[in-house]
Amino acid sequence: METNPQDLHNYSSYIVHYGEIALKKGNRTIFEDMLVRNIRTSVGKKRSCEIRRLQGRIYIELAEPCNGNMMLGELSRVFGVANISAALRAEPSLDAIRNAVQNLIDKKSFSSFAVRTRRAQKTFPLSSQKVNEEIGAMVQKISQAKVDLEDPEMTVSIEILDRHVFVFTDNKKGLGGLPVGISGKVLCLISGGIDSPVAAWRAMKRGCLPFYVHFHSAPFTSAASQEKVVEIVEHLMKGQPGTRLVTVPFGPVQQKIVVAVPSQYRIIIYRRFMVRIAEMIARQERAQALVTGEALSQVASQTLSNLATIEAVSGVPILRPLVGMDKQEIVDEAKRIGTYDVAIIPHDDCCSFLMPRNPVTRTTPEEVEKVEKNLDVEGLVQMGLEAKEIRDM
């Protein structure tokens, strides 16, 4: 159960627990190593610390203590982390545990409590239940609080490992999922709207290392979408490894499409060219898949037949993490991950530039290929690639 950390003063020791990684059996070490690497990226640049695996946990020992709330906040942004606790470290003896718990609850006010002990090291002479009883009696004597094993106001957690014991009363929930990078590299198409940042976030939660491409219609539209995308990507990548944002001026390509194809096909052909250009960028960056914010039948271009027509031009897989979500679910998740407020700031989207009034809702690849015969497909893709700009973040 997550507790709400109070005013956590300076702590040197932190315990990171993970969830899904524990199920990886023979491959678990690979996942743990990636998680350690990402934790080091998140917190190790700012502070001198030791980070290592420790019997199903990640242990962090800082050279200098820091504010616990700040540290927990940083660690909670690392995918793969289930929960984190600022802890006191003790020697593996009952007296040392008593002293650590007494120091931990000093100045804390609570009316009920529980003590929960986990013994990863079975050579410790007392059982988990016996430790609970001994420490519980001490806490009750000091605090006069009642024992409540169902819904305690405070939980004293004790973890007995090989050569160390850690005690803590607060834990902060992390993002869970898998560590970023373990599943490979992907290119996320990001528009600056509500959906695509959520799709990128979900891909990261499944262990994908993202970089981003944004198609814009400047100078025919304002630069607002580009400014928004930079802010959104910076937010998405807090606590994660660095990334790259590629921006592609798409207006000139759209102008060529408008002149050469019937209006009802424009949006489908826009997206086919975005996919073609994105695939080339993905191959240059050695990414294994594209990620989009498309949700099935949310708009005309996202019907099943149109999605198939768009995907037909891609030589790499297209992942759609939002495909089964409705708009309200996507909005709720955008609010939860912190991208919603920026995403709803008005901007000129490249897909609304030269947008047809009545876009076709059902197409086949063969049908659209006939329409595209009037276009220099290779030349337009090259036009987009030559005009791209790269920003390392």
Secondary structure, DSSP 8 states (H G I E B T S, - for coil): ---------EEEEEEEE-SGGGG-GGGHHHHHHHHHHHHIIIIITTS-EEEEE-SSSEEEEEEEEEEHHHHHHHHTTSTT--EEEEEEEE-SSHHHHHHHHHHHHTT---SEEEEEEEES-TTSSS-HHHHHHHHHHHHHHHH--EE-SSS-SEEEEEEE-SS-EEEES--EE---SB-TTTTEEEEEE--SSSHHHHHHHHHHHBTEEEEEEEEE-TTTS-SHHHHHHHHHHHHHTTTS---EEEEEE-HHHHHHHHHHS-GGGHHHHHHHHHHHHHHHHHHHTT--EEE----TTSSGGGSHHHHHHHHTT-SS-EE-TTTT--HHHHHHHHHHHT-HHHHTS----TTTTT--SS--S---HHHHHHHHTTS-HHHHHHHHHHH-EEEE-
